[in-house]
């Protein structure tokens, strides 16, 4: 598998933390030197390892916000 280059530009929120110290975070991440996107995934404590996640553009994040605001949580 090819190496994936990433840079966390901004940590926006920690959504949860596992007993092993991995944190599910919402971050602004640049993947392979491209324009940063919003990203939700689990990260190891030192941010060298990551779990599967989802990457969203600003427009997609806005639509997700709108959908979540309509849910009766």
C-alpha positions in Angstrom: 0.0 0.0 0.0 1.3 3.4 -0.9 2.2 5.8 1.9 -0.4 8.4 2.6 0.9 11.9 3.5 -1.3 13.9 5.9 -1.1 17.0 8.0 -3.7 17.9 10.7 -4.2 21.6 10.1 -6.7 22.1 12.9 -8.2 20.0 15.6 -11.8 21.1 15.9 -13.3 18.6 18.4 -12.7 15.4 20.2 -15.9 13.4 20.0 -14.9 10.4 22.2 -12.0 8.5 23.6 -11.5 4.7 23.9 -10.0 3.0 27.0 -6.8 2.5 25.0 -6.5 6.3 24.4 -7.5 6.4 20.8 -9.7 9.5 20.1 -12.4 10.0 17.6 -11.8 13.6 16.3 -13.2 16.1 13.9 -10.1 17.7 12.3 -9.2 19.8 9.3 -6.7 17.6 7.4 -4.6 18.0 4.3 -4.2 14.6 2.5 -1.3 14.2 0.1 -0.6 18.0 0.1 -4.1 18.7 -1.2 -6.6 21.3 0.0 -7.6 20.5 3.6 -11.0 18.8 4.2 -13.0 18.0 7.3 -12.3 14.6 8.6 -13.9 12.3 11.3 -11.8 9.3 12.4 -10.1 7.7 15.3 -6.5 8.5 16.0 -3.8 7.0 18.2 -2.6 9.1 21.1 0.4 10.4 19.1 -1.5 10.7 15.8 0.8 8.3 13.9 -1.9 5.7 13.4 -5.5 6.2 12.3 -8.7 4.2 11.8 -11.1 4.3 9.0 -13.0 7.6 8.7 -14.9 9.9 6.5 -13.6 13.1 4.8 -16.0 15.9 3.9 -15.8 19.1 2.0 -17.1 22.3 3.6 -20.3 22.0 1.6 -20.8 18.4 2.7 -20.2 19.3 6.3 -22.8 22.1 6.1 -25.3 19.7 4.7 -24.6 17.2 7.4 -25.0 20.0 10.0 -28.4 20.8 8.5 -29.5 17.1 8.6 -28.3 16.6 12.1 -30.1 19.8 13.3 -33.4 18.3 12.1 -33.0 15.1 14.0 -34.7 14.6 17.3 -31.8 13.6 19.4 
